Amino acid sequence: MENDNQAQGDRSIAGMKGLESAIANGETNRVKQYLATEMLGDLQKSYLIDLAKTSDNSEIAKLIEETPTRP
């Protein structure tokens, strides 16, 4: 079971890196795809909003702001 948790953690890290890359590259559709499959925590969400704003992409920042966070 520990291997399952590790594999899930690896997928989450890969997903987060992919999401960061899509935000930095201004790939709105790719960001939408990631947000549809990833659950963000409050800290992750805040970080990604800041990243989108730093990349001067208000559309992506709004998408992330509207994404629900993990309970």
C-alpha angles and dihedrals in degrees: 000000000000089000089055090054091047092049090049090050091050090052091049092051091047090048092050092049090049090049092049090050093049091050093048090049094047093240100158097176092050090049089053090052093051093046090052091059105030127075111212128209120221093259093048091048092050091049093049092048089052090048092051092048091048088052087052093239108136093172092060091042089055092049091053093045089055093049114103117240130229113277 
